Amino acid sequence: MKLTILVTSPPTASLTVQQAIQFIELAVREGQAIDNIFFYMDGVNNANAYLHPASDEFNAHHAWSAIAEKFNIPLLVCITAAERRGVIDKKLALQNGAEGANLKAPFLQVGLSDFFERLHSVDRLVQF
């Protein structure tokens, strides 16, 4: 079975984010393929590299980055939702004269149409 994971929960909802990551790890262990993880609405804040929770708190950005590296899963961020929330990549930062980008690899900004296109090649959509 091939899955797409849709993340709409912000990184401050750490229990939900942790459950999503546990679900992904279990699904991959059971032989299911994760096509991509798409961050939308407040979920785009998970891609903000400048969020620094306290050392004893869950760091969603690092956890998502580790999942992407471990299982080679693309982390796709809705460009419109991200820009509305100030999560910008290097290209947009340069265009707007901003000092730096807070969206960095392995996160990649894509349009909502890219997400819908990918949905045609998966069996299930799971939202967290």
N, C-alpha and C positions, 0 to 999 in steps of 0.2 A: 504494500500500500504506500502511496506517495502523498505526503501531507504538506500543506502550507500553514504556518503559524502566524496568526494575526495578533499583534500586541497593541492594545489600546490603553493598558494600565500604565500609570507613571511609575518612575523608579521608586518613588516614596511608598508605593504599595508593595513593599518588599516581599510580603508573604505571597502575593499573587505572582510576582516575578519569579520567586524561588520555585513555586509550583510549576510554572511554565518551563523552567529549566529542567526540573526533575522529570517532567513529562517528556521533554525532548530526549533526554538521556535514556529513559526507559524505552521510548519508541525506537530509537536507533539500535539499542541492544536487542530488541525483539525483531529486528530486521526491516523496520519501516524506514523509508527514505524521507528526509525532510528537504523539500525543494528550496524553501527560503523561509526567512522570518521577516515579516513586514511590520514596520512600526508606523502607527497611524494615530491621529488625534493626540491625546496627552502621552501616548506611548512613545512618541518621538523624543521625549526628554530622556529616555534611556540611552540615546546616542550622544548626549551632551558630555563631552570629555572633560568639561570644566566643573562638573558636579563632584564634590569631594565630601562624601559622608564621613562621619567620625570613624576612627580606626576600628571601633568595636561594632560598627553597623555594616549591613550588607551593601556592597558596592555593585549595583546593577550593571553599570557600564563595563566593569571588568569581567563580570560573570558572562555577559553576552559576548564579549570579545573572546573569552576562553572557549565558549561553546562553538563559535564560528571557526576558531582555529582547530579545535579538537575534531570536529566532524565535517569541516569544510562546507559550512552552510552560509550562503550569502545573507548578510544583514542589510535589508533594504528599508530605507526611510522615505516616507512620503515628503517630497520636496515642499509642497504647499503647506502642509501641516507643520513642517519643521521651520520654515521661514516665519510663519505666524508666531512661533514660540521662541524665536531667536536662536534656533539651532541651525548654524550655517556652515557650509564647507568652504574650502580655501578659495575657490573660484568666485563665489558670491561675496566673500569677505573682501577680496581684492577689488571687485566691481564697486563695492559700496564704501571703499576706503576704510574698512574696519581693520583693527589691529591684528586680529587673528581669528582663525576658524575654531569652532568648538565641536565640529563633526569631523572625525578622522577615521581612517581605516581601522577596522574592517567594515565600518558602516559606509553605506553608499546611498546617495540621494537618487531617487527615481520618481517618475510621475505615477500617478494613480493608475493610468492606463497600463503601465508595465505590470502592476500588481494584477489587474484584471486579466491581462494576457496570460500571465503565468497560471492563473486559476484554471485555465482550460486544460492544463497538463497534469493536474493533481486529482486525487480521489476524494480528499477531505480538506476542509478548512477548520482549524481549531483556533478559537479566540481566547485570549487571556487579558 
